[in-house]
């Protein structure tokens, strides 16, 4: 057993309480049965905040110059899941108390039933940390949350993020943490050894796998024993599905488009068959822990996972090891349209019933300022770029994030994961993908099975599927 495995096992054991839906970084949740347990918070040192007296501004809604904030003492309550790392949030709250005079008192919820009860009773906290995307829509946000559409700070949002917190044309959320992606993480020394280039098409990726296998390396790591992790190839290929058929999501939700019949969508399932010849021996017993260990030690060249794994590897092996790992999006068929499927962070929402709307807006605007983002990133290194245009990632960010992933954002080659766009997701997705990566079914049969699985979910949601 390599030296990191015991440490990883201990670390991951403490994370098993993490739940999932569309989340990013060690400080948010991810979709049910979508991901491995959230990676532990990675702590890094921050630069000391510059000491300056807070300055009054003409209006709280006016965008401030860096360091110029209205100072007015106030206390805000915030509701958050009890399994979310608070390191980044606490760093920002400490700075907000210093710069704005705002004290944030944190309350915890164990499940969504608590949230829904408090919303219905009107006993909601001033602020809420909750999912972006389809689950926000299901909460009927116009009834409970502050409309941020006319707030100048929303102009800083990345368009992909903005879409994930917009319901019926109204913007409600502020990004809580960084993004992450469902992507190919690769061991750069193997690529350098063999003179390989990052592939821009799936055929090029398979060609690289063949060369890596011929050289005696494991070309593709699969953590098959962790059922939820087997979904990431399918989910991370969503960029290519939507690039080929921009109407796929809307037609899928109507029950018209199907994975088994849409050519691009079917390829997401057939790609599992393509990688079968390159899997490590005994992959059906390989856990998430062991996959992290294999990639960090160069015992495999590729692993398709959520990029939150970078934080896990960093916490166990350090900066040198994590920066040997590069990141690229799951390739499609077009070299000139190689994109990245992104998981949006949870978001901050302001209670419509709060009597402290001005203070909520002050805090929200500050939360996505450069100095607040620097404080957050200093406590938890990001697993992906932030959703704020023009923000430069800290120098000590992982190379795979600040160089590789950021390039996709800068070139507008990102699309949000399917689960942020529709609530229709088959409950047995991970079971189907686990069978597929184990060679027990075909891509075509798996796609058809998943279509039927989604039909059951759609009917439960009251959708008129045939």
Secondary structure, 3 states (H helix, E strand, C coil): CCHHHHHHHHHHHCCCCCCCCCCCCCCCCCCCCCCCCCCCCCCCCCCCCCCCCCCCCCCCCCCCCCCCCCCCCEEEEEEEECCCCCHHHHHHHHHHHHHCCEEEEEEEECCHHHHHHHHHHCCCCCEEEECCCHHHHHCCHHHHECCCCCCHHHHHECHHHHHHCEECCEECCEECCCCEEEEEEEEHHHHHHHCCCCCCEHHHHHHHHHHHHHCCCCCEECCCCCHHHHHHHHHHCHHHHHHHCCCHHHHHHHCCCCCCCCHHHHHHHHHHHHHHHHECCCHHHCCHHHHHHHHHCCCCCEEEEECCHHHHHHHHHCHHHHCCEEEEECCECCHHHCCEEEECCCEEEEECCCCCHHHHHHHHHHHCCHHHHHHHHHHCCCCCCCCECCCCCCCCCCHHHHHHHHHHHHCCCEEECHHHCCCCCCCCHHHHHHHHHCCCCCHHHHHHHHHHHHHHHHHHCCCCCC
